[in-house]
Amino acid sequence: MPDLSARYDGKPVLRLLDSYVLDAIGALDEKTVQGNTILAPKIAQALKVEADTWQRAVELSMDLPEDSIVELRARRQ
């Protein structure tokens, strides 16, 4: 089986975007949730945005609407 994590090599924003979508649909593992929550200030700094949560940092850095998580959840159901 191929190493699927290799797809993130050199692409930290892709990893965050995947985490964002997985979090929105309730499929993000707890370890990643906790890690991203702890690293939220550093994630926001790296993405050059001002945000209180890592999810909001992703939204701002990608110009996503604030209600993107709600929309993703609604489409999942």
C-alpha positions in Angstrom: 0.0 0.0 0.0 1.4 3.4 -0.9 2.3 6.0 1.7 -0.6 8.4 1.4 1.1 11.0 3.7 3.8 11.5 1.0 1.2 13.6 -0.9 1.8 16.3 1.7 5.5 16.5 1.3 6.4 20.1 0.7 2.7 21.1 0.8 1.8 22.1 4.3 -1.2 24.2 3.1 -2.7 21.1 1.4 -2.4 19.2 4.7 -4.3 22.1 6.5 -6.9 22.2 3.8 -7.5 18.5 4.0 -7.7 18.8 7.8 -10.2 21.7 7.4 -12.5 19.6 5.2 -12.2 16.5 7.4 -12.9 18.6 10.5 -15.9 20.1 8.9 -17.4 16.7 8.2 -16.4 15.3 11.5 -13.8 12.9 10.2 -10.6 14.5 11.5 -8.7 12.3 14.0 -8.5 13.6 17.5 -4.7 13.8 17.5 -4.7 16.2 14.5 -7.5 18.2 16.0 -5.5 18.6 19.3 -2.3 19.4 17.4 -3.8 22.0 15.1 -5.6 23.6 18.0 -2.4 23.9 20.0 -0.6 25.2 16.9 -3.4 27.6 15.9 -1.3 30.8 16.6 1.7 29.5 14.7 -0.6 28.3 11.8 -2.1 31.8 11.6 1.3 33.4 11.7 2.7 31.0 9.0 -0.4 31.8 6.8 0.1 35.5 7.5 -3.5 36.0 8.8 -5.0 37.1 12.1 -7.2 34.3 13.4 -8.2 32.7 16.7 -8.6 29.2 15.4 -6.6 27.2 12.9 -9.9 26.7 10.9 -10.4 30.4 10.6 -6.7 30.8 9.6 -7.3 28.4 6.7 -10.5 30.2 5.7 -8.8 33.6 5.7 -5.7 32.4 3.9 -7.7 30.8 1.1 -10.4 33.5 1.0 -13.1 31.0 2.0 -16.4 32.4 3.3 -16.8 32.3 7.1 -19.6 29.8 6.8 -17.6 27.3 4.8 -17.6 24.7 7.6 -21.4 25.0 7.9 -21.8 24.6 4.1 -19.5 21.5 4.0 -21.4 19.9 6.8 -24.8 20.6 5.1 -23.5 19.1 1.9 -22.2 16.0 3.7 -25.7 15.1 5.1 
